[in-house]
Amino acid sequence: MTKAEIVKEIAKNTGIESTTTLAVVEAFMETVKTHMIDGENVYLRGFGSFILKRRAEKTARNISKNTTLVIPEHNIPAFKPSKSFSSKVK
């Protein structure tokens, strides 16, 4: 499902114009991104959590050049669905 399909379905279900719905969806995504960039998790009860997972520093190898390099620790954004959401998908 694409963002356009989500906007279309929300507009149909709520009776709100597609342009307004698109603005709300864009604002939601921008808010989630902004807070995750600031290091905060976003919790949506009954849906799931947008969380930051910490990856530890590790040593990697470039096999073709036979060299090693160090990948520094970093955060990775992830989504963890709620239990009720997971059970409905299964």
C-alpha positions as CSV (number, residue, x, y, z in Angstrom):
1,M,0.0,0.0,0.0
2,T,1.4,3.4,-0.9
3,K,1.0,6.7,0.8
4,A,-1.4,7.9,-1.9
5,E,-3.6,4.8,-1.3
6,I,-3.5,5.5,2.5
7,V,-4.6,9.1,2.0
8,K,-7.4,8.0,-0.4
9,E,-8.7,5.4,2.0
10,I,-8.6,7.8,5.0
11,A,-10.3,10.5,3.0
12,K,-13.1,8.1,1.9
13,N,-13.6,6.8,5.5
14,T,-13.7,10.2,7.2
15,G,-15.2,12.3,4.5
16,I,-12.3,14.8,4.7
17,E,-10.8,16.2,1.5
18,S,-7.8,14.3,0.1
19,T,-5.6,17.4,0.3
20,T,-6.3,17.9,4.0
21,T,-5.8,14.2,4.6
22,L,-2.4,14.3,2.8
23,A,-1.3,17.3,4.9
24,V,-2.2,15.4,8.1
25,V,-0.4,12.2,7.0
26,E,2.7,14.3,6.0
27,A,2.6,16.1,9.3
28,F,2.4,12.8,11.2
29,M,5.3,11.3,9.3
30,E,7.4,14.5,9.8
31,T,6.7,14.5,13.5
32,V,7.7,10.9,13.9
33,K,10.9,11.5,12.0
34,T,11.8,14.7,13.9
35,H,11.3,13.0,17.3
36,M,13.3,9.9,16.3
37,I,16.1,12.1,15.0
38,D,16.1,13.8,18.4
39,G,16.6,10.3,20.0
40,E,13.0,9.9,21.3
41,N,10.8,6.8,20.7
42,V,7.2,7.3,19.5
43,Y,4.5,5.1,21.1
44,L,1.1,4.6,19.6
45,R,-1.1,2.5,21.9
46,G,-2.9,-0.3,20.2
47,F,-0.7,0.1,17.0
48,G,3.0,-0.1,17.9
49,S,6.1,1.8,18.7
50,F,8.7,3.5,16.5
51,I,11.9,2.9,18.4
52,L,15.6,3.4,18.0
53,K,17.8,0.3,18.2
54,R,21.4,0.8,19.2
55,R,24.0,-1.1,17.1
56,A,27.3,-1.7,18.8
57,E,30.6,-0.9,17.2
58,K,31.9,-3.8,15.2
59,T,34.8,-4.8,12.9
60,A,33.9,-5.7,9.3
61,R,35.9,-7.2,6.5
62,N,36.2,-6.3,2.9
63,I,36.9,-9.7,1.4
64,S,38.0,-8.6,-2.0
65,K,40.7,-6.2,-0.7
66,N,41.4,-8.3,2.4
67,T,41.1,-5.3,4.7
68,T,39.2,-4.6,7.9
69,L,37.3,-1.5,8.9
70,V,35.5,-0.4,12.1
71,I,31.8,0.4,11.9
72,P,31.0,2.8,14.7
73,E,28.0,2.3,17.0
74,H,24.9,3.9,15.6
75,N,21.1,4.0,15.9
76,I,18.7,2.3,13.6
77,P,15.0,3.2,13.4
78,A,12.6,0.2,13.9
79,F,8.9,-0.5,14.3
80,K,7.7,-2.8,17.0
81,P,4.0,-3.7,16.6
82,S,1.7,-3.9,19.6
83,K,0.6,-7.4,20.9
84,S,-3.0,-6.8,19.7
85,F,-1.8,-5.7,16.2
86,S,0.6,-8.7,16.0
87,S,-2.0,-11.2,17.0
88,K,-4.5,-9.9,14.3
89,V,-1.9,-10.2,11.6
90,K,-1.0,-13.7,12.6
